[in-house]
Amino acid sequence: MKTLVFAEKPSVGKDIARILGAARRGEGFLEGQDYVVTWGFGHLVSLGHPEIQNPAWQKWSLETLPMLPEDWKLSVLPSSRQQYENVAKLFNRDDIDQIINGADAGREGELIFRLVYQHCGCQKPIRRLWISSMTDEAIKHGFEDLRPGEKYDALAQAALCRSRADWLVGMNFTRAYTKRMNSMFTLGRVQTPTLAMVVNRHLEIQNFVPKDYWEVNAVFSDFSALWFNPEADEYPSRIDQSEKAKELANRLKGEVAAVHSVKKSKKKQSPPSLYDLTTLQREANSKYSMTAADTLATLQTLYEKRKVVTYPRTDSRYLSDDIFPTIEKRLASLPGQYDEYLGWLRKNRPTKDKRVFNDAKVSDHHAVIPTEKKVADTAGWPAEERNIYDMVVRRFLAVFYPDHEYLSTTVVMRCGKDNFKASGRVVTEEGWRALYPKRQQASEKAADKEADASAEDDDNEQSLPDLKKGDTRKIEDAVLLTRKTRPPAAYTEATLLQAMETAGKLVESEELRDAMKDSGLGTPATRAEIIEKLIRVEYMLREKKKLVPTPKGIKLVEVAAAEIKSPEMTGSWEKRLSDMARGKDDPEAFMGDIAAFVRAIVGQIKGARNLSTYSAPGQRPAADRSRVAREGANGDQRQRPPRSADAPATSSPSVVARKTFGECPACGKGQIIEGSRGFGCNRFKEGCNYVVWKEFYGKKLTQSAIDLLIQGRTTRLIKGFKLEDGRVVAGRLSMKEDRSGIELLLAKE
């Protein structure tokens, strides 16, 4: 008998097969004497769309809402049908007696495997491969430490409940708002409150009225000091009246000020914690303007292909104790460019500091760190990979370095009743900051100021002379500084990721706020995709580094029910799902609460008086409603249509030519007409969603291929389809079995 191993992606499957000696190539698998290794392309199976759950739900209608499936049905993703069939045969092959789940070690990876296992009708015993890096050594160790599949049943339940809850929210609320407003509006459990944060910040900025204020800087011969009011609680250096500020500046020139106090203190700054995914995405956006999605994709390459960093989709910034014995080997694996920093660590060996090693703060995976794989040189790598690897390595080294130490000095000068303050800093021990060049520290400081544009300038530190109480200095000049109050900064990806992570702070309930402190909006693995989704459905735009909402995004936040756009709902769900994964929450009770919530909100939407027809530039054609709604409801799934398949931005169905191209092959009643980016049925208002895009998975279709599809026929083999996982594949296009549109049938490998 043989053991079947299921990996989440082909690249991972092939690495595992190499370690296990499974070299004989089959159709979507590799086989050896004892093992067969197969793989998915991310998700192969998903929750079925509404018409699959219930044929009566195919037509978009308020009367069919809420849609609450009792017996959830699954469906195979069209682009992965051939591989699913390959996998299903293997799951049920007579000579295979057990299956190893080798999908990514986390909630979503568990779901990917369990949906395939369920849809195949398989009942063979499961064992779990749980690893945090893709080195040969880690894979071998993982197979020596396989775990019982039932140990992860609670995690699987949490994953399935998350998927079903997202379906219920996405499908029901998208249809409800779309029908009420006669325009396509997609909603989601995480995406809508995230959008609300961006919109609310945008409105704060728009409504902000700047006010002038003034400051007076006293210039002495060897330093300068800023006037301040010691009785002011907030912004003590501000003067609100121009004449008062001018009078003060003129009066001070030539006067003598005495040192009222000198406060010196030794201060320490501990090394920053190791990276989790969200922190790394934030800093990469600030330093290199990389999007969160690009950072995750780069990390995946470093993890899966180069095998030089550990599992990236982690929410922990700590290491488990069992990693400590591997530290020396990880340090030895680093390329020569870090030798100058390794010298100190060779003399001062790393210790097991609680700030770094803490089992209690590691859940599924530890922080992102280098693996033990030797790296000779990174010069030939793409810039993004070099930059992200460098960030991971420097942070890994920094946590074993000593604190950064400095002497902080604050001097208060007094001239009559007027007070002035000057600050200075002298570094006494560079410590971990030696790992970060001065220019890099400067860019970090600039990024911090960008993140909080409304903050007062606090970088007035200077080199101060040796002063003691009673010393005097003549005020050589008193410089009048004209300032303006500033609005809060628009969100960047870095600051939005941080806001999503700390969304619990926006919650009024103290009990729920405490419960959300470890959850926030989304998870490290999904936050980047949520941002990309909001841009893809045209709710917000990137303007350089800023994220700016569109009129449509603003409108949705204006009319959406408060519960949908509040972080309380999704934060509390994430908390319950996290508890469920540890066996501390009941799946049936959770889904009952979700169903009750959906019923209540759908009732509100049906009866709302503030909803009316919406029309604005950028609205998607109605023929695209079904496809976009499906993407909205399944926004966390990893196998999605690529951006190039998105509908055109038009304000109506926008028929380019009134010529018809024959009877609709889906409904048999309507006529096919041409739109700006595709051909669709003119009965879309009656519920027919059949559409043939002129460009599909990044491939521009020929007219002959389009004609075949309009006739309901299958095309010849076409090369050049670009999938989201980076593969360029060949396949045929054909009408879906449910006659709702077109699907890609991949050619056999």
Secondary structure, 3 states (H helix, E strand, C coil): CEEEEEECCHHHHHHHHHHHCCCEEECCEEECCCEEEEECCCCCEEECCHHHHCHHHCCCCHHHCCCCCCCCCEEECHHHHHHHHHHHHHHCCCCEEEEEEECCCCHHHHHHHHHHHHHCCCCCCEEECCCCCCCHHHHHHHHHCCEEHHHHHHHHHHHHHHHHHHHHHHHHHHHHHHHHHCCCCCCCCCHHHHHHHHHHHHHHHHHCCCCEEEEEEEECCCCEEEEECCCCCCCCCCECCHHHHHHHHHHHCCCEEEEEEEEEEEEEECCCCCECHHHHHHHHHHHHCCCHHHHHHHHHHHHHHCCCECCCCCCCCCECHHHHHHHHHHHHCCCHHHHHHHHHHHHCCCCCCCCCECHHHCCCCCCECECCCCCCCCCCCCHHHHHHHHHHHHHHHHCCCCCEEEEEEEEEEEECCEEEEEEEEEEEECHHHHHCCHHHHHHHHHHHHHHCCCCCCCCCCECCCCCCCCCEEECCEEEEEEEECCCCCCCEHHHHHHHHHCHHHHCCCHHHHHHCCCCCCCCCCCHHHHHHHHHHCCCEEEECCEEEECHHHHHHHHHCCHHHHCHHHHHHHHHHHHHHHCCCCCHHHHHHHHHHHHHHHHHHHHHCCCCCCCCCCCCCCHHHHHHHHHHHHCCCCCCCCCHHHCCCCCCCCCEEEEEEEEECCCCCCCEEEEECCEEEECCHHHCCCCEEECEECCEECCHHHHHHHHCCCCCCCEEEEECCCCCEEEEEEEECCCCCCEEEEECCC
